Amino acid sequence: MMDLTRRGFVGGAAALAATPALARTAPKAAITNPLVRNRADAQVFRHTDGSYYMTGSVPEYDRLVLRRSKTLAGLATAAERVLWRHEKTGPMSGFLWAPELHLIDGRWTMYFAAGPSGGGEDVFRIRTYAVVCDGPDPMTGAWKVLGQLQTEWDSFNLDSTSFVHKGQRYLAWAQREPGIDTNSNLYLAPLKTPLTLAAKQVRLSVPTLDWEVRGYKVNEAPAVLARNGRLFMTYSASATDARYCLGMLTCRDDADIMDAANWSKSPQPVFKSSPAHKVYGPGHNSFTTDERGRDMLVYHARDYAEIKGDPLFDPNRHTRVQPIRYAPDGTPDFGEPVANGVLRA
């Protein structure tokens, strides 16, 4: 069985949300948003030893990076290591997108998406790959390419995340399916190996609601939170500007999660831009816990709405964190993106 999970919560994260007194006595322990600037597609992985690992897309899209801290707040200033750089030629020579760290069968594995260099539409011939570490410490070990994810179609795919449910490791990801007029849909399958499926993939969601198709028809970046007898799968929708937002699928954890009929979709976004707090385009999230054991939402967003040119090449998507609260029925309430500054409890 493949062990330990990650963005599928099944994750974790750290640092006490500061009260005013705590901020005065221990300012270094306070989480301040943005947590890490210029890191999009944010993922924080809390290891069983309590350490926090963070990765994300860099504005140049040319390398895979990782930082580690004993606290969630400490990720802001933690040293960052480059694990791997894009190749000089071939299918992994262009943009690198959305890395995700997992510990699978005791081996550090990082999923990412990549395309070829050369310009034109070909740079968006995006496929999913993985690199693996040769030792127990991902910050010091050597990383090498494991291979390419094999799915039902050879088509645009990215944003792979992995989680364990009832002893089986699964992969969820976004892909363009031939015959469906969308940019990407959400898919799920059990894993045989980190890059091969153990059963036919199932389509969980297609962007059809008005808030899922603004600019582009997008469902992407799934993340799984297992709580209160259910699996909650958040995902990102629409274009990557201020219209970007989070939706959510829900399935009872005693149901067959490979039956798409068992998943229900929230009719409205569960997390979206906050002009009042000047946080725009929140999305591509992950889940973790802080040192107090509170569930935390990790996501990226910008501090402004107006963007010149392609939003993907605007570098100012910053990693942010905030606590998750729960409604009386046990569903997560993500609230509104908090404003910049010290995070209050």
N, C-alpha and C positions, 0 to 999 in steps of 0.2 A: 504494500500500500504506500502511496506517496503521502508524506506527512507535511504538517504545518502549512498554513495558508497565508493570505496576505490581504489584498485589497478587499476580497471577499472577507467580511469580518468574521470576524475571524482575524482581525488585525489588532493593532494597538498603537498608542502614542502617549506622550507624556508632558508633564509640567502643570503645576497647580495654576489654575486661573487665579489671577491676583485679586485680592481685596485691597482697598486703599492702604491698610496697615501693612499687609505683606509687601506691597509695592514699595513702601518706605523702608522696610527692614531688609528685604531681600530682592532688590530690583532685578538681579540677574536671573531669578527664577520665574519672572513674569513672562508670559507669552505676549508678544506684540505683533499685531497684524499690519502689513503683510509679514508672515513668518520668514519667508525667503523670497527675495525679489528675483524677477526674470527667470523663474522656473515654472513652466506650464505643465499640464498633465500630471499633477502632483500625486505622488504615492508615498505614504509613510508606512513602514512595516515595523511592528514591534516584535522583536525576537523574544524567545522564552527566557533569555538571560536578562531581560529588561532593557536592552539597548534598542534605540530607535534608529532605523535606517531610512533615508529619504533619497528618492531619485525623481527625475522629471525631465521634460524636454528643455534643452538649452536653446536660446534664440537662434544660434547658428545651425541647429539640427545636424551637427556633424560628429557628435560623440555621446557616449553613455557615461553618466556620472553617478557617484554615490557618496553620501556623507553619513556619519554616525555620531550619535550623542547619547549620553545617559539620561537626558531629559528632552522633552519635546521642545521646550524653549531653546535648548542648547543647539538645536539644528540650525538656528539662525546664524551662528558663528562657527559651526563645525567645519573642519577642513574637508574639502571635497576632492575625491580621487577620480581621475579619468580611468574607467575600466577598459574602454575599447573605442576606437575611432573608425569612422566609415572607411571602406576600402577604396583603393585608387581607381578601380574599374569594376564593372559588373553590377549585379542587382542590388548590392548594398553599398554603392559608391555615392549615393545622393543623400537625400534627407533621412534622418533617423527620428522616429516619432515615439512618444508615449512609452518609455521603458517601465517595466514592472518587475520588482524583485520578489522571488519566492524561494522557499527552502523545500525542495522536493526530493524525497528519499535521502535526506541528509546532504543533498548537494545544492549549493547556491546556484539558482537559475534566474536569468533575467530575460523576459520577453521584450521584444521591441518590434516596431515596424520600420521598413526601409524601402527605398526606391532607388533606381539608377540615376547617375548624374547625366548631364548633357543638355539640359534645358528642354523646353517644350512640354507637351503633355506626358511624355514618357517618365518624367520625374515623379509623377503621381501613379506610376505602376507599383503601388504599395503592396507589400506582402509582409507576413509576420515571420520573425526568426527568433532564435534564442541563443544566448551565450551562456557558458557555464564556467564556474570557478574550480580550479584544481585543488583547493584546500579548504580548511574549515573557517578561515577568516576572509570574508569578501573584500576587505579593505587592503589586504596584503597579497592575496593569492593572484595567480595568473588567470586571465579570462580568455576563452577561445570560443569560436562559433560552433554551436551544436548542430544547427541545421535550420530548415524551413518548416513551418507548420503545414501539415497536409490536411486540407478540408475537401469538401465535395467538389468545389469548383476552383479553378485557377482564376480568381478574380480579386479585385481590390479588397483587402482585409487588414484590420488593425485593432488595437486596443484590447489585446487578450488579457484576461484576468482569470485566476484560478482559485478554487476553494474546495474544501472537503465537506461532504454531506453524507452522513450515515456510512462512513468508512470508505467512500468512493471519492476520488478526486475528479473534479469537473473543470472544464474550460468554458468561459463565456467570452464572446468577441463580437465585433462588428464586421459585416461583409456586404458587398454588393452581390445580389443574387441575379443571375441571368433571367430575363423575363419579367423582372419587377422594376418599375420605373422609380427607383429611389437611389440615393447616394449610398446608403448603408442601412442594414437591418440588424437586429440582435439575434445571436445564435447560441446554442448550448449543446454540449456533448460531454459524456464521460471520457476520461483520458486513459489510454493504454500506456503511453509514454508521454513525456512532456510535449512531444510534437506530433503524436499520432492519436487519433480518436479511437475509442473502444466501441463505439456504436455510431449509427447515422446521426448527424446533427439535426437538431430541431430548431425551427424558426420561432422565436418567442414574441418578437414585436416588429412591426413595420410602421414607419412614420406616416400617419394619416391625419392626426389632429392638427388644428391650425397652428398651434404653438410648436409643433414638431417639424414644420415645413417652411419656416420663415427663412428665405434666402436659399436654403438647400433642404432637401428631404433627408433628414439625418436622425438616426438612432445610433449612438456610439458610446464608447467608454463605460461599459457596465461595471458595477461594483456591488458586492453582496454583503448584506448585514443580516446575520442570523440572530433573531431576537423574538421572545414572546410567542414561541410556537410557529413562527413564520420565517420565510426567507423574503427579504426586501431587496430587490435589485434596482438600484438607481441607474440612470443612464443620462447622457447628454443629448440635446436635441437642437436642431436648427443651425444657422450659420454661427461662426465662432466670434461674432462681434457682440454687442450688447444684447442681442436677441438670444444668445446661448443660454440654456437653462437646464434644470434637472427634472426628469420625469421619474416615475417609479412603477415597477411591477411587483406584485405580491403573490406568494404561493404558500399555502399551509405546509409546514415541514413534514407532515405525515402523508402528504399527497405525492403522487408521481411527478417529480419536477421535470421529467422529460416529456410530459404531456402538456403542450402549450395551452390547452383549454383550462388547466389548473392555475394559470397565471392571470391575474387581473391587472389592468392598467389604470393608473390614476387619471382622472379626466382632465386635470389641470396640472401645471408645473408644481413641483413640490419645493422648488428653490429657484429664484430668478433675480434679475437685477434690482438693485435698490438705489434709485436716484437720491433718496433722502440721506443714505449713508455713503453715497458716491462709490458704490461697488457695482461693476458692470460685467455682464457675461459670465456669471459663476457657473462652473462646470468641471467636467473631467475629474470627478472626485474619487476619494478613497476613504476608508474608515480605519480608525485606530482607537486606542484608549489612552487617557492621561494617567499620571501616577496615582491619582485618586480612584482610578477604575472607571471614570466617566467615559462614555462613548463620545468620540470626537469626529466631526466631519472635516475632512481635508479636501481642499478644492483650489482651483486657480480663478483669478478674476483680474480685471483692470480697474484703475482708479478714475477712468474717464470713458465716455461713450463714443466720442467722435474719433474716427480712425482714418488716417490717410493711407490709401492703397489697400492691398490685401490684408485682412486681419491676421492671417497666419504669419505675416512677416512684421507685424507690430510686436516688438520684443517685450512689452510691458505687461505680460500676464504673470501675476505673482502668486506664490503659494500662500494660502490662508487657512486658518483653523478656527473652529468654534464648537462648543458643546452641542450635543443632540439631546433634545427632550422628547418625552413620549406622551402621546395623548392617552386618555383614560382607556381606550380600547387596545392600547399596546402598540400602535403604529408610531413610527418616528415622526417627530415634528421638527423640521429643520429651521423653522422660523425665517428670519430675514438676514441676509449677509450683514455682519457687524461692521461698523465703521473702523477705519484705521486707528491704531493706538493700542494701549494695553488692554488685553482681554479681561473683562470682568466676569465673575462667576454668574 
